[in-house]
């Protein structure tokens, strides 16, 4: 029992069903409805002196926070972000000042805890004006750490973040878990275009050409959505489209060597080395949305050159193939 | 985040040191260590690392930081481009 009656109690244990739910969300299955009810939760057996952690109501965010706090007691204030993670919800403003102020009031938090301090994830800061929350509710905000995993150490450190806790990372594993979403989102248009290429290739020079055109295209998609993100730090340049061109060239070269490219006509060879890197570049450029370091102005700047260049490459390749067939 | 650098000279970040009281909130919220606090003075030390998330501007009580905040996402920008031209069907962002 607390100053506001009963508060739902949760544990930091992650069950098989939680793991399965997270895996499904990574593959976009039920991703937009993977939520927990917003409100106040007692993690373990907290007293009124224990810290208050604020998070989003995307169940994966909620699970990451509670599992990070194994063996500790804390209050968890979950905001209504409509199933979106802290970082993206902060960008939209749903993990924001208004919702936080409203949720502090609705849960009666001031009657549950003795102190007046909230611990927020650093990546929630784009949505929350700490000085405004303090003025309106009396609760002062500390932006604690970037990763929930660092919370126990942060608490043990007297609620002081070390430089490492403020440092963003984007490791191979952190990039790998984002690949399924990229793949699934590309699936619909990819299937349609691969089919069109098959039909077109078959009409121009028979079914084997049709199959080859589809395979070439599918490989370029995989290079752009899987290879590009995974090799990101090692690909040359700072522009994502250039990085995408490089993985696309790797794929065109591999295809040329494996599928008997020496038998291809000159126009088809040129078209393959022009169009496939353009397709890969588009999909690697798309990965900017999943990274934690690309700016809006930067992506805009890059797209102004990259999108027309990709379009031109595709048109020229198409004309080359046509010309090679009929001239 | 030293192994990842995006384009140079692209950010819209503006900091007006004159009105700054040196509370250090911007240093606390920036995930890319763009700012540094020495004594009571804030300096921009790594402008090109800025990803325009807007956390600093949102949390500056004296409003001396300005940035055209938004998400650096190609798919989102393409959707926005179609939305501005009222093309339906192609204007939905992946994380709407």
Interface residues (C-beta under 8 A of the other chain):
Chain A: X84 X88 X90 X91 X122 X123 X125 X126 X127 X128 X129 X130 X131 X143 X146 X161 X166 X167 X168 X169 X170 X181 X185 X232 X233 X238 X239 X240 X285 X286 X288 X289 X290 X291 X292 X293 X294 X295 X296 X297 X298 X299 X300 X301 X302 X303
Chain B: X1 X3 X4 X5 X6 X7 X8 X10 X11 X12 X25 X28 X29 X31 X32 X33 X49 X50 X51 X52 X53 X54 X55 X58 X59 X61 X68 X69 X70 X71 X72 X73 X74 X75 X76 X77 X78 X94 X95
